Amino acid sequence: MDFDVFHVHFGFDDRTPEQLRALVCALRAVRCPLVVTVHDLRNPHHADPAQHTAALDILVPAAAEVVTLTGGAAAEIARRWGRVAVVVPHPHVVDSVRARAARPEHEGFVIGLHAKSKRANSDPVPVVRALADAVARLPGARLRVDAHDDAAGRAVAAQLADLDVRVHRPFTDDELWDYLTDLDVSVLPYRFGTHSGWLEACHDLGTTVIAPSCGYYADQGPCLVYDHDESGLDSASLAHAVGTAYRERPSWRADPDVRANQRQEIADHHARLYHAVVGRR
């Protein structure tokens, strides 16, 4: 065996319960501890939660240690499996040089929604419709909508043909940072999910996030929240969040030095965690 700890974070979407049980048995046979980081309590790519739930029902009880990103997710893990999860926050996403750069100036107030290649958890069309109504009532505000140039992205654009939807290939990292800093607000159109790396990038760059009430997005960092989950979208709450962002212009940009220190603390925490589980073998 060429490793001391088996750490599962992503990458088990296509594994069957039988394969995961075999993995757990194999690790136990060689006394190798399993560490599970629960980034997703609900897989954003699966319309039906059953497959992901079945996987977590095997992995979480078998883990020597369970890690997650927010206190809300840890509380749910405790309720569902009786496990105490260690909360280790998501580190910065944007590199330190770019995170320190001044935000470019632009005219007006720009609210953006990126449909990307529409995931199962994303419901961009009704959110865009509600945003368009809200933005129309704010002088100097404008809505920017983007989608990827693939079948899913083009399908979203076709449903919003009366609006200006920019359809293009996926951004490079630098292009994505440029896009986010061109926005004052980025709206997450999710109806289910757990955590978001996109939200963390916005926090690094100083772009205000309007996050849905589902999952634990609001636990990750400062943001505005609107009511959106599998039961539906509350357009009034979205309009209220947009209006608040427009009037108050919150500045919640992360301090790059704090984020750098946080990243080191996260690394140190994982090192301690791994030494602890290896020591219990």
C-alpha positions in Angstrom: 0.0 0.0 0.0 1.5 3.4 -1.1 -0.7 5.7 1.1 -1.6 6.1 4.7 -5.0 7.7 4.5 -7.7 7.4 1.9 -9.4 10.8 1.5 -12.7 11.0 -0.4 -13.9 14.5 -1.4 -15.2 14.3 -5.0 -15.0 11.7 -7.7 -17.4 9.0 -6.5 -20.4 10.1 -8.5 -20.2 7.1 -10.8 -19.5 4.5 -8.1 -22.2 2.0 -7.2 -23.1 1.3 -3.6 -21.6 -2.2 -4.0 -18.3 -0.7 -5.2 -18.2 1.8 -2.3 -18.9 -1.1 0.2 -16.1 -3.0 -1.4 -13.8 0.0 -1.0 -14.7 0.3 2.7 -14.1 -3.4 3.3 -10.7 -3.2 1.4 -9.6 -0.2 3.5 -10.6 -2.0 6.7 -8.7 -5.1 5.7 -5.5 -3.2 5.5 -6.3 -0.9 8.5 -6.2 2.2 6.3 -8.3 5.0 7.7 -11.0 6.7 5.5 -11.5 10.4 5.7 -14.6 11.9 4.0 -15.0 15.6 3.2 -18.7 16.3 2.6 -18.6 19.1 0.2 -22.0 18.1 -1.2 -24.9 16.8 0.9 -26.9 17.1 -2.3 -25.2 16.5 -5.6 -25.8 19.5 -7.8 -25.6 17.2 -10.9 -28.3 14.8 -9.8 -32.0 15.7 -10.1 -32.8 12.6 -8.0 -30.8 12.7 -4.6 -31.1 8.9 -4.1 -27.8 7.9 -5.7 -25.7 10.5 -3.7 -27.6 9.7 -0.5 -26.9 6.0 -0.9 -23.2 6.8 -1.3 -23.0 9.0 1.7 -24.9 6.4 3.7 -22.0 4.1 3.1 -19.1 6.6 3.3 -20.0 8.8 6.3 -20.6 6.0 8.9 -17.4 4.2 7.8 -15.2 7.3 8.0 -12.5 7.6 10.7 -13.2 11.4 10.4 -15.8 13.5 8.6 -15.0 17.0 7.4 -17.3 19.6 6.0 -17.3 23.3 5.1 -19.9 25.0 7.2 -21.6 24.7 10.6 -25.0 24.2 8.9 -23.7 21.2 7.0 -22.1 19.8 10.1 -25.5 20.0 11.9 -27.2 18.1 9.1 -24.5 15.4 9.2 -25.1 15.0 12.9 -28.8 14.7 12.4 -28.6 12.2 9.5 -25.7 10.0 10.6 -24.9 10.9 14.2 -21.4 11.9 13.2 -19.5 14.9 14.5 -18.1 16.6 11.5 -15.0 18.9 11.7 -15.8 22.2 10.1 -12.9 23.4 7.8 -13.9 26.4 5.6 -13.4 26.5 1.9 -10.1 28.2 1.1 -9.6 31.1 -1.3 -10.2 30.4 -5.0 -8.6 33.4 -6.7 -4.8 33.7 -6.6 -3.3 36.3 -4.3 -2.0 38.6 -7.0 -5.4 38.9 -8.6 -7.2 39.0 -5.3 -5.2 42.2 -4.4 -5.9 43.9 -7.7 -8.2 46.9 -7.8 -11.7 46.3 -9.2 -12.2 48.1 -12.5 -14.7 50.9 -12.7 -17.7 50.6 -14.9 -20.9 52.6 -15.5 -24.1 51.8 -13.8 -24.9 48.8 -11.5 -24.5 45.4 -13.1 -26.3 42.3 -11.9 -25.1 39.1 -13.5 -26.4 35.5 -13.7 -24.3 32.8 -15.5 -26.3 29.7 -16.5 -23.0 28.0 -17.5 -23.9 24.5 -18.8 -27.1 24.2 -16.9 -26.7 21.8 -14.0 -29.6 19.8 -12.5 -29.7 22.1 -9.5 -29.8 25.3 -11.6 -33.1 26.9 -12.6 -31.9 30.0 -14.4 -34.8 30.9 -16.6 -37.4 31.8 -13.9 -34.7 33.5 -11.9 -33.6 35.6 -14.9 -37.3 36.6 -15.6 -37.7 37.7 -12.0 -34.3 39.6 -12.1 -35.3 41.4 -15.3 -38.4 42.7 -13.7 -36.5 43.8 -10.6 -33.7 45.4 -12.5 -36.1 47.4 -14.7 -37.2 49.3 -11.6 -33.7 50.4 -10.6 -32.3 53.5 -12.5 -28.9 52.8 -14.0 -29.0 49.1 -13.3 -28.6 46.5 -16.0 -28.8 42.7 -16.2 -26.1 40.6 -17.8 -26.9 36.9 -18.6 -24.3 34.4 -19.8 -24.5 30.8 -20.9 -22.0 28.3 -22.3 -22.0 27.5 -26.0 -23.2 24.0 -25.7 -26.6 22.2 -25.9 -27.6 23.0 -22.4 -26.4 26.6 -22.5 -28.1 27.3 -25.9 -31.3 25.8 -24.6 -31.4 28.4 -21.8 -30.6 31.2 -24.3 -33.4 30.0 -26.5 -35.9 30.3 -23.6 -34.6 33.9 -23.0 -34.5 34.9 -26.7 -36.1 38.3 -25.9 -33.2 39.2 -23.6 -29.6 39.8 -24.3 -28.0 36.5 -23.4 -24.2 36.1 -24.2 -23.5 32.6 -25.3 -19.8 31.7 -25.4 -17.3 29.0 -24.6 -16.3 28.5 -21.0 -14.1 31.2 -19.5 -10.5 30.6 -18.7 -9.6 31.4 -15.0 -8.5 34.9 -15.9 -11.5 35.5 -18.1 -13.8 34.3 -15.2 -12.1 36.7 -12.8 -12.5 39.5 -15.3 -16.2 38.6 -15.7 -16.8 38.6 -12.0 -15.1 41.9 -11.4 -17.3 43.4 -14.2 -20.3 42.6 -12.0 -21.5 44.3 -8.9 -23.7 41.4 -8.0 -23.7 37.7 -9.0 -26.9 35.8 -8.5 -26.7 32.0 -7.9 -29.8 30.4 -9.6 -29.7 27.1 -7.6 -32.8 25.3 -6.3 -30.8 22.7 -4.3 -27.2 22.1 -3.4 -24.9 22.6 -0.5 -21.8 24.7 -1.0 -20.3 26.9 -3.8 -16.8 27.6 -5.1 -18.3 30.3 -7.3 -19.4 32.1 -4.1 -15.8 31.9 -2.7 -14.4 33.4 -5.9 -16.8 36.3 -5.7 -15.8 36.8 -2.0 -12.1 36.9 -3.1 -12.9 39.5 -5.8 -15.4 41.7 -4.0 -18.5 40.8 -6.0 -21.7 40.7 -3.9 -23.4 37.4 -4.0 -27.2 36.8 -3.9 -27.5 33.2 -2.9 -30.6 30.9 -2.6 -32.0 29.9 0.7 -31.4 26.2 0.0 -28.3 24.4 1.1 -25.7 26.2 3.2 -24.4 28.9 0.8 -25.2 31.6 3.2 -23.0 29.9 5.9 -19.9 30.3 3.7 -19.6 34.0 3.9 -21.4 37.3 3.8 -24.1 37.5 1.1 -27.7 38.4 0.5 -30.3 35.6 0.4 -33.5 35.0 -1.6 -36.0 32.2 -1.2 -35.4 29.5 -3.8 -35.5 25.8 -3.3 -37.3 22.8 -4.9 -40.6 24.1 -3.8 -40.2 27.2 -6.0 -38.9 30.7 -6.4 -40.1 33.7 -4.4 -39.6 36.5 -6.8 -40.4 39.2 -4.2 -37.5 38.0 -2.0 -35.2 38.1 -5.0 -36.3 41.7 -5.9 -35.8 42.7 -2.3 -32.2 41.3 -2.3 -31.4 43.0 -5.5 -32.8 46.3 -4.2 -30.8 45.9 -1.0 -27.6 45.4 -3.0 -28.4 48.4 -5.2 -29.1 50.7 -2.3 -26.4 49.6 0.1 -23.6 48.6 -2.2 -22.1 46.1 0.4 -18.4 45.7 0.3 -17.6 42.2 1.5 -14.3 41.6 -0.3 -12.1 39.2 1.6 -8.7 40.4 2.9 -6.1 38.5 0.9 -3.8 38.3 3.9 -6.6 36.8 6.0 -7.3 34.3 3.2 -3.7 33.3 2.9 -3.5 32.7 6.6 -6.8 30.8 6.4 -5.3 28.5 3.7 -2.3 27.8 5.9 -4.6 27.0 8.8 -6.6 24.7 6.6 -3.4 22.9 5.6 -2.2 22.6 9.2 -5.6 21.3 10.2 -5.5 18.6 7.6 -2.0 17.6 8.6 -3.1 17.2 12.2 -6.2 15.3 11.1 -4.2 12.9 9.1 -1.6 12.3 11.8 -4.5 11.7 14.3 -6.2 9.1 12.1 -3.0 7.3 11.3 -2.1 7.2 14.9 -5.4 5.4 15.7 -4.6 2.6 13.1 
